[in-house]
Amino acid sequence: MSLSDCPKCWDTPCECGWEYRNYSIEGLRKRSDLLNNIISFKALFPDAKFSAWSSHPETEDDKKLMEFLRAWETNKL
């Protein structure tokens, strides 16, 4: 993903798909898996409170999400 807005939809990250056109199928599947795991976390913890910006202090739920994702990354092999 680029550091600037998508030239087609002007969103960051891209929401129209243009910025993903050169990703490999494997790369797209990894991102799909990642998003599906975030959806799973949010379904398990619907009242999770996340920090609004990356520059804000992490909440306990921010930390739990990252632990959840690291555990998924470690166990998927």
Distance bins in CASP14 RR format, pairs under 12 A and 6 or more apart:
PFRMAT RR
TARGET T0000
AUTHOR 0000-0000-0000
RMODE 2
METHOD distances of the structure
MODEL  1
1 11 0 0 0 0 0 1 0 0 0 0 0
1 12 1 0 0 1 0 0 0 0 0 0 0
1 13 1 0 1 0 0 0 0 0 0 0 0
1 14 1 0 0 1 0 0 0 0 0 0 0
1 15 0 0 0 0 0 1 0 0 0 0 0
1 17 0 0 0 0 0 1 0 0 0 0 0
1 18 0 0 0 0 0 1 0 0 0 0 0
1 19 1 0 1 0 0 0 0 0 0 0 0
1 20 0 0 0 0 1 0 0 0 0 0 0
1 22 0 0 0 0 0 1 0 0 0 0 0
1 23 0 0 0 0 1 0 0 0 0 0 0
1 27 0 0 0 0 0 1 0 0 0 0 0
1 31 0 0 0 0 1 0 0 0 0 0 0
2 8 0 0 0 0 0 1 0 0 0 0 0
2 10 0 0 0 0 0 1 0 0 0 0 0
2 11 0 0 0 0 0 1 0 0 0 0 0
2 12 1 0 0 1 0 0 0 0 0 0 0
2 13 0 0 0 0 1 0 0 0 0 0 0
2 14 0 0 0 0 1 0 0 0 0 0 0
2 18 0 0 0 0 0 1 0 0 0 0 0
2 19 1 0 0 1 0 0 0 0 0 0 0
2 20 0 0 0 0 0 1 0 0 0 0 0
2 22 0 0 0 0 0 1 0 0 0 0 0
3 12 0 0 0 0 1 0 0 0 0 0 0
3 13 0 0 0 0 0 1 0 0 0 0 0
3 19 0 0 0 0 0 1 0 0 0 0 0
4 10 0 0 0 0 1 0 0 0 0 0 0
4 11 0 0 0 0 0 1 0 0 0 0 0
4 12 1 0 0 1 0 0 0 0 0 0 0
4 13 0 0 0 0 0 1 0 0 0 0 0
4 14 0 0 0 0 0 1 0 0 0 0 0
4 19 0 0 0 0 0 1 0 0 0 0 0
5 11 1 0 0 1 0 0 0 0 0 0 0
5 12 1 0 1 0 0 0 0 0 0 0 0
5 13 0 0 0 0 1 0 0 0 0 0 0
5 14 0 0 0 0 1 0 0 0 0 0 0
5 15 0 0 0 0 0 1 0 0 0 0 0
5 16 0 0 0 0 0 1 0 0 0 0 0
5 18 0 0 0 0 0 1 0 0 0 0 0
5 19 0 0 0 0 1 0 0 0 0 0 0
6 12 1 0 0 1 0 0 0 0 0 0 0
6 13 1 0 0 1 0 0 0 0 0 0 0
6 14 1 1 0 0 0 0 0 0 0 0 0
6 15 1 0 0 1 0 0 0 0 0 0 0
6 16 1 0 0 1 0 0 0 0 0 0 0
6 17 1 0 0 1 0 0 0 0 0 0 0
6 18 1 0 1 0 0 0 0 0 0 0 0
6 19 1 0 1 0 0 0 0 0 0 0 0
6 20 0 0 0 0 1 0 0 0 0 0 0
6 21 0 0 0 0 0 1 0 0 0 0 0
7 14 0 0 0 0 1 0 0 0 0 0 0
7 16 0 0 0 0 1 0 0 0 0 0 0
7 17 0 0 0 0 0 1 0 0 0 0 0
7 18 1 0 0 1 0 0 0 0 0 0 0
7 19 0 0 0 0 1 0 0 0 0 0 0
7 21 0 0 0 0 0 1 0 0 0 0 0
8 14 1 0 0 1 0 0 0 0 0 0 0
8 15 0 0 0 0 1 0 0 0 0 0 0
8 16 1 0 1 0 0 0 0 0 0 0 0
8 17 1 0 0 1 0 0 0 0 0 0 0
8 18 1 0 1 0 0 0 0 0 0 0 0
8 19 0 0 0 0 1 0 0 0 0 0 0
8 20 0 0 0 0 0 1 0 0 0 0 0
8 21 0 0 0 0 1 0 0 0 0 0 0
9 15 1 0 1 0 0 0 0 0 0 0 0
9 16 1 1 0 0 0 0 0 0 0 0 0
9 17 1 0 0 1 0 0 0 0 0 0 0
9 18 1 0 0 1 0 0 0 0 0 0 0
9 19 0 0 0 0 1 0 0 0 0 0 0
9 20 0 0 0 0 0 1 0 0 0 0 0
10 16 0 0 0 0 1 0 0 0 0 0 0
10 18 0 0 0 0 0 1 0 0 0 0 0
10 19 0 0 0 0 0 1 0 0 0 0 0
11 17 0 0 0 0 1 0 0 0 0 0 0
11 18 0 0 0 0 1 0 0 0 0 0 0
11 19 0 0 0 0 1 0 0 0 0 0 0
12 19 0 0 0 0 1 0 0 0 0 0 0
13 19 1 0 0 1 0 0 0 0 0 0 0
13 20 0 0 0 0 1 0 0 0 0 0 0
13 31 0 0 0 0 1 0 0 0 0 0 0
13 35 0 0 0 0 0 1 0 0 0 0 0
14 20 1 0 0 1 0 0 0 0 0 0 0
14 21 0 0 0 0 1 0 0 0 0 0 0
14 22 0 0 0 0 0 1 0 0 0 0 0
14 23 0 0 0 0 0 1 0 0 0 0 0
14 31 0 0 0 0 0 1 0 0 0 0 0
17 23 0 0 0 0 1 0 0 0 0 0 0
17 28 0 0 0 0 0 1 0 0 0 0 0
17 31 0 0 0 0 0 1 0 0 0 0 0
19 28 0 0 0 0 0 1 0 0 0 0 0
19 31 0 0 0 0 0 1 0 0 0 0 0
20 27 0 0 0 0 1 0 0 0 0 0 0
20 28 1 0 0 1 0 0 0 0 0 0 0
20 29 0 0 0 0 0 1 0 0 0 0 0
20 30 0 0 0 0 0 1 0 0 0 0 0
20 31 1 0 0 1 0 0 0 0 0 0 0
20 32 0 0 0 0 0 1 0 0 0 0 0
21 28 0 0 0 0 0 1 0 0 0 0 0
22 28 0 0 0 0 0 1 0 0 0 0 0
23 29 0 0 0 0 1 0 0 0 0 0 0
23 30 0 0 0 0 1 0 0 0 0 0 0
23 31 1 0 0 1 0 0 0 0 0 0 0
23 32 0 0 0 0 0 1 0 0 0 0 0
24 30 0 0 0 0 1 0 0 0 0 0 0
24 31 0 0 0 0 0 1 0 0 0 0 0
25 31 0 0 0 0 0 1 0 0 0 0 0
25 32 0 0 0 0 0 1 0 0 0 0 0
26 32 0 0 0 0 0 1 0 0 0 0 0
26 33 0 0 0 0 0 1 0 0 0 0 0
27 33 0 0 0 0 1 0 0 0 0 0 0
27 34 0 0 0 0 1 0 0 0 0 0 0
28 34 0 0 0 0 0 1 0 0 0 0 0
28 35 0 0 0 0 0 1 0 0 0 0 0
29 35 0 0 0 0 0 1 0 0 0 0 0
29 36 0 0 0 0 0 1 0 0 0 0 0
29 76 0 0 0 0 0 1 0 0 0 0 0
30 36 0 0 0 0 0 1 0 0 0 0 0
30 37 0 0 0 0 0 1 0 0 0 0 0
30 72 0 0 0 0 0 1 0 0 0 0 0
30 73 0 0 0 0 1 0 0 0 0 0 0
30 76 0 0 0 0 1 0 0 0 0 0 0
31 37 0 0 0 0 0 1 0 0 0 0 0
31 38 0 0 0 0 0 1 0 0 0 0 0
32 38 0 0 0 0 0 1 0 0 0 0 0
32 39 0 0 0 0 0 1 0 0 0 0 0
33 39 0 0 0 0 0 1 0 0 0 0 0
33 40 0 0 0 0 0 1 0 0 0 0 0
33 69 0 0 0 0 0 1 0 0 0 0 0
33 72 0 0 0 0 1 0 0 0 0 0 0
33 73 0 0 0 0 1 0 0 0 0 0 0
33 76 1 0 0 1 0 0 0 0 0 0 0
34 40 0 0 0 0 0 1 0 0 0 0 0
34 41 0 0 0 0 0 1 0 0 0 0 0
34 65 0 0 0 0 0 1 0 0 0 0 0
34 68 0 0 0 0 0 1 0 0 0 0 0
34 69 1 0 0 1 0 0 0 0 0 0 0
34 70 0 0 0 0 0 1 0 0 0 0 0
34 72 0 0 0 0 1 0 0 0 0 0 0
34 73 0 0 0 0 1 0 0 0 0 0 0
34 76 0 0 0 0 0 1 0 0 0 0 0
35 41 0 0 0 0 0 1 0 0 0 0 0
35 42 0 0 0 0 0 1 0 0 0 0 0
35 69 0 0 0 0 0 1 0 0 0 0 0
35 72 0 0 0 0 0 1 0 0 0 0 0
36 42 0 0 0 0 0 1 0 0 0 0 0
36 43 0 0 0 0 0 1 0 0 0 0 0
36 69 0 0 0 0 0 1 0 0 0 0 0
36 72 0 0 0 0 1 0 0 0 0 0 0
36 76 0 0 0 0 0 1 0 0 0 0 0
37 43 0 0 0 0 0 1 0 0 0 0 0
37 44 0 0 0 0 0 1 0 0 0 0 0
37 65 0 0 0 0 1 0 0 0 0 0 0
37 66 0 0 0 0 0 1 0 0 0 0 0
37 67 0 0 0 0 0 1 0 0 0 0 0
37 68 1 0 0 1 0 0 0 0 0 0 0
37 69 1 0 0 1 0 0 0 0 0 0 0
37 70 0 0 0 0 0 1 0 0 0 0 0
37 71 0 0 0 0 1 0 0 0 0 0 0
37 72 1 0 1 0 0 0 0 0 0 0 0
37 73 0 0 0 0 1 0 0 0 0 0 0
37 75 0 0 0 0 0 1 0 0 0 0 0
37 76 0 0 0 0 1 0 0 0 0 0 0
38 44 0 0 0 0 0 1 0 0 0 0 0
38 45 0 0 0 0 0 1 0 0 0 0 0
38 48 0 0 0 0 0 1 0 0 0 0 0
38 50 0 0 0 0 0 1 0 0 0 0 0
38 64 0 0 0 0 0 1 0 0 0 0 0
38 65 1 0 0 1 0 0 0 0 0 0 0
38 66 0 0 0 0 0 1 0 0 0 0 0
38 68 0 0 0 0 1 0 0 0 0 0 0
38 69 1 0 0 1 0 0 0 0 0 0 0
38 72 0 0 0 0 1 0 0 0 0 0 0
39 45 0 0 0 0 0 1 0 0 0 0 0
39 46 0 0 0 0 0 1 0 0 0 0 0
39 65 0 0 0 0 0 1 0 0 0 0 0
39 68 0 0 0 0 0 1 0 0 0 0 0
39 69 0 0 0 0 0 1 0 0 0 0 0
39 72 0 0 0 0 0 1 0 0 0 0 0
40 46 0 0 0 0 0 1 0 0 0 0 0
40 65 0 0 0 0 0 1 0 0 0 0 0
40 68 0 0 0 0 1 0 0 0 0 0 0
40 69 0 0 0 0 0 1 0 0 0 0 0
40 71 0 0 0 0 0 1 0 0 0 0 0
40 72 0 0 0 0 1 0 0 0 0 0 0
41 48 1 0 0 1 0 0 0 0 0 0 0
41 50 0 0 0 0 0 1 0 0 0 0 0
41 61 0 0 0 0 1 0 0 0 0 0 0
41 62 0 0 0 0 0 1 0 0 0 0 0
41 63 0 0 0 0 0 1 0 0 0 0 0
41 64 1 0 0 1 0 0 0 0 0 0 0
41 65 1 0 1 0 0 0 0 0 0 0 0
41 66 0 0 0 0 1 0 0 0 0 0 0
41 67 0 0 0 0 1 0 0 0 0 0 0
41 68 1 0 1 0 0 0 0 0 0 0 0
41 69 1 0 0 1 0 0 0 0 0 0 0
41 70 0 0 0 0 0 1 0 0 0 0 0
41 71 0 0 0 0 0 1 0 0 0 0 0
41 72 0 0 0 0 1 0 0 0 0 0 0
42 48 1 0 0 1 0 0 0 0 0 0 0
42 49 0 0 0 0 0 1 0 0 0 0 0
42 50 0 0 0 0 1 0 0 0 0 0 0
42 61 0 0 0 0 1 0 0 0 0 0 0
42 64 0 0 0 0 0 1 0 0 0 0 0
42 65 0 0 0 0 1 0 0 0 0 0 0
42 68 0 0 0 0 0 1 0 0 0 0 0
42 69 0 0 0 0 0 1 0 0 0 0 0
43 68 0 0 0 0 0 1 0 0 0 0 0
44 61 0 0 0 0 0 1 0 0 0 0 0
44 64 0 0 0 0 1 0 0 0 0 0 0
44 65 0 0 0 0 0 1 0 0 0 0 0
44 68 0 0 0 0 1 0 0 0 0 0 0
45 59 0 0 0 0 0 1 0 0 0 0 0
45 60 0 0 0 0 0 1 0 0 0 0 0
45 61 1 0 0 1 0 0 0 0 0 0 0
45 62 0 0 0 0 0 1 0 0 0 0 0
45 64 1 0 0 1 0 0 0 0 0 0 0
45 65 0 0 0 0 1 0 0 0 0 0 0
45 67 0 0 0 0 0 1 0 0 0 0 0
45 68 0 0 0 0 1 0 0 0 0 0 0
46 61 0 0 0 0 0 1 0 0 0 0 0
47 59 0 0 0 0 0 1 0 0 0 0 0
47 60 0 0 0 0 0 1 0 0 0 0 0
47 61 0 0 0 0 1 0 0 0 0 0 0
47 64 0 0 0 0 0 1 0 0 0 0 0
48 59 0 0 0 0 1 0 0 0 0 0 0
48 60 0 0 0 0 1 0 0 0 0 0 0
48 61 1 1 0 0 0 0 0 0 0 0 0
48 62 0 0 0 0 1 0 0 0 0 0 0
48 63 0 0 0 0 0 1 0 0 0 0 0
48 64 1 0 0 1 0 0 0 0 0 0 0
48 65 1 0 0 1 0 0 0 0 0 0 0
48 66 0 0 0 0 0 1 0 0 0 0 0
48 68 0 0 0 0 0 1 0 0 0 0 0
49 56 0 0 0 0 0 1 0 0 0 0 0
49 57 0 0 0 0 0 1 0 0 0 0 0
49 58 0 0 0 0 0 1 0 0 0 0 0
49 59 1 0 1 0 0 0 0 0 0 0 0
49 60 1 0 0 1 0 0 0 0 0 0 0
49 61 1 0 1 0 0 0 0 0 0 0 0
49 62 0 0 0 0 1 0 0 0 0 0 0
49 63 0 0 0 0 0 1 0 0 0 0 0
49 64 0 0 0 0 0 1 0 0 0 0 0
49 65 0 0 0 0 0 1 0 0 0 0 0
50 56 0 0 0 0 1 0 0 0 0 0 0
50 57 0 0 0 0 0 1 0 0 0 0 0
50 58 0 0 0 0 1 0 0 0 0 0 0
50 59 1 0 1 0 0 0 0 0 0 0 0
50 60 0 0 0 0 1 0 0 0 0 0 0
50 61 1 0 1 0 0 0 0 0 0 0 0
50 62 1 0 1 0 0 0 0 0 0 0 0
50 63 0 0 0 0 0 1 0 0 0 0 0
50 64 0 0 0 0 1 0 0 0 0 0 0
50 65 1 0 0 1 0 0 0 0 0 0 0
50 66 0 0 0 0 0 1 0 0 0 0 0
51 57 1 0 0 1 0 0 0 0 0 0 0
51 58 1 0 1 0 0 0 0 0 0 0 0
51 59 1 0 1 0 0 0 0 0 0 0 0
51 60 0 0 0 0 0 1 0 0 0 0 0
51 61 0 0 0 0 1 0 0 0 0 0 0
51 62 1 0 1 0 0 0 0 0 0 0 0
51 63 0 0 0 0 0 1 0 0 0 0 0
51 65 0 0 0 0 0 1 0 0 0 0 0
51 66 0 0 0 0 0 1 0 0 0 0 0
52 58 0 0 0 0 0 1 0 0 0 0 0
52 59 0 0 0 0 1 0 0 0 0 0 0
52 62 0 0 0 0 0 1 0 0 0 0 0
53 59 0 0 0 0 0 1 0 0 0 0 0
53 62 0 0 0 0 0 1 0 0 0 0 0
54 62 0 0 0 0 1 0 0 0 0 0 0
56 62 0 0 0 0 1 0 0 0 0 0 0
57 63 0 0 0 0 0 1 0 0 0 0 0
58 64 0 0 0 0 0 1 0 0 0 0 0
58 65 0 0 0 0 1 0 0 0 0 0 0
58 66 0 0 0 0 1 0 0 0 0 0 0
58 67 0 0 0 0 0 1 0 0 0 0 0
59 65 0 0 0 0 1 0 0 0 0 0 0
59 66 0 0 0 0 0 1 0 0 0 0 0
60 66 0 0 0 0 0 1 0 0 0 0 0
60 67 0 0 0 0 0 1 0 0 0 0 0
61 67 0 0 0 0 0 1 0 0 0 0 0
61 68 0 0 0 0 0 1 0 0 0 0 0
62 68 0 0 0 0 0 1 0 0 0 0 0
62 69 0 0 0 0 0 1 0 0 0 0 0
63 69 0 0 0 0 0 1 0 0 0 0 0
63 70 0 0 0 0 0 1 0 0 0 0 0
64 70 0 0 0 0 0 1 0 0 0 0 0
64 71 0 0 0 0 0 1 0 0 0 0 0
65 71 0 0 0 0 0 1 0 0 0 0 0
65 72 0 0 0 0 0 1 0 0 0 0 0
66 72 0 0 0 0 0 1 0 0 0 0 0
66 73 0 0 0 0 0 1 0 0 0 0 0
67 73 0 0 0 0 0 1 0 0 0 0 0
67 74 0 0 0 0 0 1 0 0 0 0 0
68 74 0 0 0 0 0 1 0 0 0 0 0
68 75 0 0 0 0 0 1 0 0 0 0 0
69 75 0 0 0 0 0 1 0 0 0 0 0
69 76 0 0 0 0 0 1 0 0 0 0 0
70 76 0 0 0 0 0 1 0 0 0 0 0
END
